[in-house]
Structures are given as C-alpha cells and as structure tokens.
Amino acid sequence: MQKKEAAVRLGSFLASIGREAGVRDQDIAVLQSRDQTPAEAMSFE
C-alpha cells in the first residue's frame, strides 16, 4: 500500500468517526474561528 492510499483511508476513517460522534460543520467552524494568538509565557517571579 502506498502512502497516498493510506492517507485517503485514514481520512475516510476519521470522517466516519466524526459522523458517528455527531460532529457537525458548525462545530468545526467554531473551533477554527477561535483566537489563534499564542498565549503569553508564564512568569515565575
């Protein structure tokens, strides 16, 4: 099996898990639209 075929099978598998779990496009959109700004480093002083 080649890598491309494996990637397609893995993607299909993950999509089926999402469908079974009831994940919707709106759920993904919320996660992708969140603030992507990196957190500030902690200070231990």
CHARMM-style PDB file with segment names, atoms N, HN, CA, C and O in Angstrom:
ATOM      1  N   MET     1       0.848  -1.184   0.000  1.00  0.00      PROA
ATOM      2  CA  MET     1       0.000   0.000   0.000  1.00  0.00      PROA
ATOM      3  C   MET     1       0.892   1.244   0.000  1.00  0.00      PROA
ATOM      4  O   MET     1       1.892   1.300   0.716  1.00  0.00      PROA
ATOM      5  N   GLN     2       0.530   2.210  -0.786  1.00  0.00      PROA
ATOM      6  HN  GLN     2      -0.282   2.164  -1.367  1.00  0.00      PROA
ATOM      7  CA  GLN     2       1.306   3.442  -0.871  1.00  0.00      PROA
ATOM      8  C   GLN     2       0.791   4.454   0.144  1.00  0.00      PROA
ATOM      9  O   GLN     2      -0.313   4.315   0.668  1.00  0.00      PROA
ATOM     10  N   LYS     3       1.596   5.467   0.413  1.00  0.00      PROA
ATOM     11  HN  LYS     3       2.494   5.581  -0.013  1.00  0.00      PROA
ATOM     12  CA  LYS     3       1.234   6.474   1.410  1.00  0.00      PROA
ATOM     13  C   LYS     3      -0.043   7.209   1.042  1.00  0.00      PROA
ATOM     14  O   LYS     3      -0.860   7.499   1.916  1.00  0.00      PROA
ATOM     15  N   LYS     4      -0.230   7.515  -0.237  1.00  0.00      PROA
ATOM     16  HN  LYS     4       0.434   7.279  -0.947  1.00  0.00      PROA
ATOM     17  CA  LYS     4      -1.415   8.261  -0.654  1.00  0.00      PROA
ATOM     18  C   LYS     4      -2.679   7.459  -0.374  1.00  0.00      PROA
ATOM     19  O   LYS     4      -3.674   8.010   0.098  1.00  0.00      PROA
ATOM     20  N   GLU     5      -2.644   6.163  -0.661  1.00  0.00      PROA
ATOM     21  HN  GLU     5      -1.836   5.716  -1.044  1.00  0.00      PROA
ATOM     22  CA  GLU     5      -3.802   5.312  -0.391  1.00  0.00      PROA
ATOM     23  C   GLU     5      -4.074   5.239   1.106  1.00  0.00      PROA
ATOM     24  O   GLU     5      -5.229   5.264   1.531  1.00  0.00      PROA
ATOM     25  N   ALA     6      -3.024   5.148   1.901  1.00  0.00      PROA
ATOM     26  HN  ALA     6      -2.086   5.128   1.556  1.00  0.00      PROA
ATOM     27  CA  ALA     6      -3.183   5.093   3.353  1.00  0.00      PROA
ATOM     28  C   ALA     6      -3.774   6.393   3.876  1.00  0.00      PROA
ATOM     29  O   ALA     6      -4.609   6.375   4.780  1.00  0.00      PROA
ATOM     30  N   ALA     7      -3.351   7.520   3.316  1.00  0.00      PROA
ATOM     31  HN  ALA     7      -2.673   7.535   2.581  1.00  0.00      PROA
ATOM     32  CA  ALA     7      -3.867   8.815   3.755  1.00  0.00      PROA
ATOM     33  C   ALA     7      -5.351   8.940   3.441  1.00  0.00      PROA
ATOM     34  O   ALA     7      -6.110   9.481   4.245  1.00  0.00      PROA
ATOM     35  N   VAL     8      -5.766   8.453   2.296  1.00  0.00      PROA
ATOM     36  HN  VAL     8      -5.149   8.013   1.643  1.00  0.00      PROA
ATOM     37  CA  VAL     8      -7.183   8.504   1.931  1.00  0.00      PROA
ATOM     38  C   VAL     8      -7.987   7.628   2.876  1.00  0.00      PROA
ATOM     39  O   VAL     8      -9.061   8.027   3.325  1.00  0.00      PROA
ATOM     40  N   ARG     9      -7.486   6.452   3.183  1.00  0.00      PROA
ATOM     41  HN  ARG     9      -6.613   6.128   2.819  1.00  0.00      PROA
ATOM     42  CA  ARG     9      -8.204   5.554   4.083  1.00  0.00      PROA
ATOM     43  C   ARG     9      -8.280   6.130   5.486  1.00  0.00      PROA
ATOM     44  O   ARG     9      -9.312   6.017   6.147  1.00  0.00      PROA
ATOM     45  N   LEU    10      -7.200   6.745   5.947  1.00  0.00      PROA
ATOM     46  HN  LEU    10      -6.362   6.837   5.409  1.00  0.00      PROA
ATOM     47  CA  LEU    10      -7.197   7.353   7.272  1.00  0.00      PROA
ATOM     48  C   LEU    10      -8.186   8.513   7.324  1.00  0.00      PROA
ATOM     49  O   LEU    10      -8.933   8.649   8.293  1.00  0.00      PROA
ATOM     50  N   GLY    11      -8.195   9.345   6.290  1.00  0.00      PROA
ATOM     51  HN  GLY    11      -7.588   9.234   5.503  1.00  0.00      PROA
ATOM     52  CA  GLY    11      -9.135  10.462   6.245  1.00  0.00      PROA
ATOM     53  C   GLY    11     -10.576   9.997   6.255  1.00  0.00      PROA
ATOM     54  O   GLY    11     -11.416  10.583   6.938  1.00  0.00      PROA
ATOM     55  N   SER    12     -10.868   8.949   5.504  1.00  0.00      PROA
ATOM     56  HN  SER    12     -10.186   8.473   4.950  1.00  0.00      PROA
ATOM     57  CA  SER    12     -12.221   8.391   5.474  1.00  0.00      PROA
ATOM     58  C   SER    12     -12.598   7.831   6.838  1.00  0.00      PROA
ATOM     59  O   SER    12     -13.732   7.988   7.290  1.00  0.00      PROA
ATOM     60  N   PHE    13     -11.644   7.177   7.488  1.00  0.00      PROA
ATOM     61  HN  PHE    13     -10.723   7.049   7.120  1.00  0.00      PROA
ATOM     62  CA  PHE    13     -11.886   6.613   8.811  1.00  0.00      PROA
ATOM     63  C   PHE    13     -12.192   7.714   9.823  1.00  0.00      PROA
ATOM     64  O   PHE    13     -13.134   7.596  10.606  1.00  0.00      PROA
ATOM     65  N   LEU    14     -11.397   8.785   9.807  1.00  0.00      PROA
ATOM     66  HN  LEU    14     -10.631   8.881   9.171  1.00  0.00      PROA
ATOM     67  CA  LEU    14     -11.625   9.891  10.736  1.00  0.00      PROA
ATOM     68  C   LEU    14     -12.957  10.584  10.468  1.00  0.00      PROA
ATOM     69  O   LEU    14     -13.646  10.994  11.402  1.00  0.00      PROA
ATOM     70  N   ALA    15     -13.321  10.714   9.194  1.00  0.00      PROA
ATOM     71  HN  ALA    15     -12.762  10.381   8.435  1.00  0.00      PROA
ATOM     72  CA  ALA    15     -14.609  11.321   8.849  1.00  0.00      PROA
ATOM     73  C   ALA    15     -15.758  10.471   9.371  1.00  0.00      PROA
ATOM     74  O   ALA    15     -16.754  11.006   9.860  1.00  0.00      PROA
ATOM     75  N   SER    16     -15.631   9.154   9.274  1.00  0.00      PROA
ATOM     76  HN  SER    16     -14.823   8.719   8.878  1.00  0.00      PROA
ATOM     77  CA  SER    16     -16.703   8.278   9.759  1.00  0.00      PROA
ATOM     78  C   SER    16     -16.829   8.365  11.279  1.00  0.00      PROA
ATOM     79  O   SER    16     -17.937   8.307  11.813  1.00  0.00      PROA
ATOM     80  N   ILE    17     -15.709   8.504  11.975  1.00  0.00      PROA
ATOM     81  HN  ILE    17     -14.809   8.551  11.541  1.00  0.00      PROA
ATOM     82  CA  ILE    17     -15.761   8.674  13.432  1.00  0.00      PROA
ATOM     83  C   ILE    17     -16.503   9.966  13.779  1.00  0.00      PROA
ATOM     84  O   ILE    17     -17.327   9.989  14.692  1.00  0.00      PROA
ATOM     85  N   GLY    18     -16.206  11.034  13.047  1.00  0.00      PROA
ATOM     86  HN  GLY    18     -15.536  11.015  12.305  1.00  0.00      PROA
ATOM     87  CA  GLY    18     -16.879  12.307  13.286  1.00  0.00      PROA
ATOM     88  C   GLY    18     -18.374  12.225  13.048  1.00  0.00      PROA
ATOM     89  O   GLY    18     -19.160  12.789  13.809  1.00  0.00      PROA
ATOM     90  N   ARG    19     -18.772  11.518  11.986  1.00  0.00      PROA
ATOM     91  HN  ARG    19     -18.134  11.060  11.368  1.00  0.00      PROA
ATOM     92  CA  ARG    19     -20.203  11.359  11.710  1.00  0.00      PROA
ATOM     93  C   ARG    19     -20.885  10.568  12.820  1.00  0.00      PROA
ATOM     94  O   ARG    19     -21.978  10.934  13.254  1.00  0.00      PROA
ATOM     95  N   GLU    20     -20.260   9.497  13.282  1.00  0.00      PROA
ATOM     96  HN  GLU    20     -19.373   9.200  12.929  1.00  0.00      PROA
ATOM     97  CA  GLU    20     -20.844   8.688  14.353  1.00  0.00      PROA
ATOM     98  C   GLU    20     -20.950   9.478  15.651  1.00  0.00      PROA
ATOM     99  O   GLU    20     -21.894   9.287  16.419  1.00  0.00      PROA
ATOM    100  N   ALA    21     -19.993  10.360  15.901  1.00  0.00      PROA
ATOM    101  HN  ALA    21     -19.226  10.515  15.278  1.00  0.00      PROA
ATOM    102  CA  ALA    21     -19.996  11.158  17.124  1.00  0.00      PROA
ATOM    103  C   ALA    21     -20.955  12.343  17.029  1.00  0.00      PROA
ATOM    104  O   ALA    21     -21.222  13.003  18.033  1.00  0.00      PROA
ATOM    105  N   GLY    22     -21.473  12.616  15.843  1.00  0.00      PROA
ATOM    106  HN  GLY    22     -21.256  12.079  15.027  1.00  0.00      PROA
ATOM    107  CA  GLY    22     -22.415  13.710  15.672  1.00  0.00      PROA
ATOM    108  C   GLY    22     -21.757  15.065  15.496  1.00  0.00      PROA
ATOM    109  O   GLY    22     -22.391  16.091  15.739  1.00  0.00      PROA
ATOM    110  N   VAL    23     -20.504  15.091  15.078  1.00  0.00      PROA
ATOM    111  HN  VAL    23     -19.989  14.257  14.880  1.00  0.00      PROA
ATOM    112  CA  VAL    23     -19.810  16.358  14.850  1.00  0.00      PROA
ATOM    113  C   VAL    23     -20.354  16.989  13.574  1.00  0.00      PROA
ATOM    114  O   VAL    23     -20.448  16.336  12.535  1.00  0.00      PROA
ATOM    115  N   ARG    24     -20.710  18.266  13.668  1.00  0.00      PROA
ATOM    116  HN  ARG    24     -20.634  18.797  14.512  1.00  0.00      PROA
ATOM    117  CA  ARG    24     -21.272  18.968  12.516  1.00  0.00      PROA
ATOM    118  C   ARG    24     -20.283  20.002  12.000  1.00  0.00      PROA
ATOM    119  O   ARG    24     -19.314  20.343  12.678  1.00  0.00      PROA
ATOM    120  N   ASP    25     -20.537  20.494  10.802  1.00  0.00      PROA
ATOM    121  HN  ASP    25     -21.324  20.217  10.251  1.00  0.00      PROA
ATOM    122  CA  ASP    25     -19.679  21.526  10.211  1.00  0.00      PROA
ATOM    123  C   ASP    25     -19.636  22.772  11.094  1.00  0.00      PROA
ATOM    124  O   ASP    25     -18.604  23.436  11.183  1.00  0.00      PROA
ATOM    125  N   GLN    26     -20.757  23.090  11.745  1.00  0.00      PROA
ATOM    126  HN  GLN    26     -21.596  22.550  11.673  1.00  0.00      PROA
ATOM    127  CA  GLN    26     -20.801  24.264  12.618  1.00  0.00      PROA
ATOM    128  C   GLN    26     -19.857  24.090  13.806  1.00  0.00      PROA
ATOM    129  O   GLN    26     -19.243  25.058  14.255  1.00  0.00      PROA
ATOM    130  N   ASP    27     -19.736  22.864  14.317  1.00  0.00      PROA
ATOM    131  HN  ASP    27     -20.234  22.077  13.952  1.00  0.00      PROA
ATOM    132  CA  ASP    27     -18.827  22.610  15.435  1.00  0.00      PROA
ATOM    133  C   ASP    27     -17.382  22.866  15.025  1.00  0.00      PROA
ATOM    134  O   ASP    27     -16.609  23.454  15.782  1.00  0.00      PROA
ATOM    135  N   ILE    28     -17.029  22.429  13.841  1.00  0.00      PROA
ATOM    136  HN  ILE    28     -17.658  21.952  13.226  1.00  0.00      PROA
ATOM    137  CA  ILE    28     -15.669  22.624  13.342  1.00  0.00      PROA
ATOM    138  C   ILE    28     -15.407  24.106  13.089  1.00  0.00      PROA
ATOM    139  O   ILE    28     -14.317  24.601  13.373  1.00  0.00      PROA
ATOM    140  N   ALA    29     -16.400  24.815  12.557  1.00  0.00      PROA
ATOM    141  HN  ALA    29     -17.286  24.413  12.326  1.00  0.00      PROA
ATOM    142  CA  ALA    29     -16.244  26.244  12.271  1.00  0.00      PROA
ATOM    143  C   ALA    29     -15.957  27.026  13.549  1.00  0.00      PROA
ATOM    144  O   ALA    29     -15.151  27.956  13.533  1.00  0.00      PROA
ATOM    145  N   VAL    30     -16.597  26.666  14.646  1.00  0.00      PROA
ATOM    146  HN  VAL    30     -17.252  25.910  14.660  1.00  0.00      PROA
ATOM    147  CA  VAL    30     -16.357  27.349  15.921  1.00  0.00      PROA
ATOM    148  C   VAL    30     -14.916  27.142  16.362  1.00  0.00      PROA
ATOM    149  O   VAL    30     -14.269  28.082  16.823  1.00  0.00      PROA
ATOM    150  N   LEU    31     -14.410  25.929  16.227  1.00  0.00      PROA
ATOM    151  HN  LEU    31     -14.935  25.166  15.852  1.00  0.00      PROA
ATOM    152  CA  LEU    31     -13.036  25.647  16.636  1.00  0.00      PROA
ATOM    153  C   LEU    31     -12.025  26.375  15.762  1.00  0.00      PROA
ATOM    154  O   LEU    31     -10.991  26.828  16.253  1.00  0.00      PROA
ATOM    155  N   GLN    32     -12.315  26.489  14.482  1.00  0.00      PROA
ATOM    156  HN  GLN    32     -13.155  26.121  14.083  1.00  0.00      PROA
ATOM    157  CA  GLN    32     -11.383  27.124  13.564  1.00  0.00      PROA
ATOM    158  C   GLN    32     -11.421  28.643  13.654  1.00  0.00      PROA
ATOM    159  O   GLN    32     -10.462  29.301  13.251  1.00  0.00      PROA
ATOM    160  N   SER    33     -12.499  29.214  14.169  1.00  0.00      PROA
ATOM    161  HN  SER    33     -13.278  28.679  14.497  1.00  0.00      PROA
ATOM    162  CA  SER    33     -12.617  30.670  14.224  1.00  0.00      PROA
ATOM    163  C   SER    33     -12.156  31.247  15.562  1.00  0.00      PROA
ATOM    164  O   SER    33     -12.215  32.462  15.752  1.00  0.00      PROA
ATOM    165  N   ARG    34     -11.708  30.423  16.478  1.00  0.00      PROA
ATOM    166  HN  ARG    34     -11.660  29.436  16.324  1.00  0.00      PROA
ATOM    167  CA  ARG    34     -11.275  30.925  17.787  1.00  0.00      PROA
ATOM    168  C   ARG    34      -9.977  31.716  17.656  1.00  0.00      PROA
ATOM    169  O   ARG    34      -9.291  31.643  16.636  1.00  0.00      PROA
ATOM    170  N   ASP    35      -9.659  32.451  18.673  1.00  0.00      PROA
ATOM    171  HN  ASP    35     -10.216  32.511  19.502  1.00  0.00      PROA
ATOM    172  CA  ASP    35      -8.459  33.290  18.684  1.00  0.00      PROA
ATOM    173  C   ASP    35      -7.214  32.412  18.593  1.00  0.00      PROA
ATOM    174  O   ASP    35      -7.027  31.520  19.420  1.00  0.00      PROA
ATOM    175  N   GLN    36      -6.371  32.652  17.610  1.00  0.00      PROA
ATOM    176  HN  GLN    36      -6.523  33.378  16.939  1.00  0.00      PROA
ATOM    177  CA  GLN    36      -5.167  31.860  17.392  1.00  0.00      PROA
ATOM    178  C   GLN    36      -3.915  32.529  17.966  1.00  0.00      PROA
ATOM    179  O   GLN    36      -2.802  32.057  17.734  1.00  0.00      PROA
ATOM    180  N   THR    37      -4.087  33.620  18.711  1.00  0.00      PROA
ATOM    181  HN  THR    37      -4.991  34.004  18.900  1.00  0.00      PROA
ATOM    182  CA  THR    37      -2.957  34.338  19.284  1.00  0.00      PROA
ATOM    183  C   THR    37      -2.268  33.456  20.325  1.00  0.00      PROA
ATOM    184  O   THR    37      -2.930  32.911  21.207  1.00  0.00      PROA
ATOM    185  N   PRO    38      -0.949  33.311  20.231  1.00  0.00      PROA
ATOM    186  CA  PRO    38      -0.246  32.489  21.222  1.00  0.00      PROA
ATOM    187  C   PRO    38      -0.375  33.083  22.621  1.00  0.00      PROA
ATOM    188  O   PRO    38      -0.418  34.302  22.788  1.00  0.00      PROA
ATOM    189  N   ALA    39      -0.436  32.223  23.608  1.00  0.00      PROA
ATOM    190  HN  ALA    39      -0.401  31.233  23.473  1.00  0.00      PROA
ATOM    191  CA  ALA    39      -0.518  32.681  24.992  1.00  0.00      PROA
ATOM    192  C   ALA    39       0.810  33.298  25.410  1.00  0.00      PROA
ATOM    193  O   ALA    39       1.863  32.966  24.865  1.00  0.00      PROA
ATOM    194  N   GLU    40       0.746  34.201  26.383  1.00  0.00      PROA
ATOM    195  HN  GLU    40      -0.109  34.471  26.826  1.00  0.00      PROA
ATOM    196  CA  GLU    40       1.970  34.797  26.902  1.00  0.00      PROA
ATOM    197  C   GLU    40       2.690  33.776  27.774  1.00  0.00      PROA
ATOM    198  O   GLU    40       2.060  32.962  28.448  1.00  0.00      PROA
ATOM    199  N   ALA    41       4.007  33.829  27.751  1.00  0.00      PROA
ATOM    200  HN  ALA    41       4.519  34.491  27.203  1.00  0.00      PROA
ATOM    201  CA  ALA    41       4.808  32.913  28.563  1.00  0.00      PROA
ATOM    202  C   ALA    41       4.571  33.187  30.042  1.00  0.00      PROA
ATOM    203  O   ALA    41       4.379  34.331  30.453  1.00  0.00      PROA
ATOM    204  N   MET    42       4.587  32.114  30.838  1.00  0.00      PROA
ATOM    205  HN  MET    42       4.742  31.184  30.504  1.00  0.00      PROA
ATOM    206  CA  MET    42       4.392  32.256  32.281  1.00  0.00      PROA
ATOM    207  C   MET    42       5.620  32.876  32.921  1.00  0.00      PROA
ATOM    208  O   MET    42       6.744  32.679  32.461  1.00  0.00      PROA
ATOM    209  N   SER    43       5.395  33.618  33.974  1.00  0.00      PROA
ATOM    210  HN  SER    43       4.481  33.778  34.348  1.00  0.00      PROA
ATOM    211  CA  SER    43       6.487  34.214  34.736  1.00  0.00      PROA
ATOM    212  C   SER    43       6.485  33.590  36.129  1.00  0.00      PROA
ATOM    213  O   SER    43       5.439  33.503  36.771  1.00  0.00      PROA
ATOM    214  N   PHE    44       7.643  33.160  36.590  1.00  0.00      PROA
ATOM    215  HN  PHE    44       8.493  33.230  36.067  1.00  0.00      PROA
ATOM    216  CA  PHE    44       7.737  32.530  37.898  1.00  0.00      PROA
ATOM    217  C   PHE    44       8.398  33.450  38.923  1.00  0.00      PROA
ATOM    218  O   PHE    44       8.953  32.985  39.919  1.00  0.00      PROA
ATOM    219  N   GLU    45       8.336  34.730  38.677  1.00  0.00      PROA
ATOM    220  HN  GLU    45       7.885  35.108  37.868  1.00  0.00      PROA
ATOM    221  CA  GLU    45       8.948  35.692  39.600  1.00  0.00      PROA
ATOM    222  C   GLU    45       7.952  36.187  40.599  1.00  0.00      PROA
ATOM    223  OT1 GLU    45       8.291  37.004  41.455  1.00  0.00      PROA
TER     224      GLU     45
END
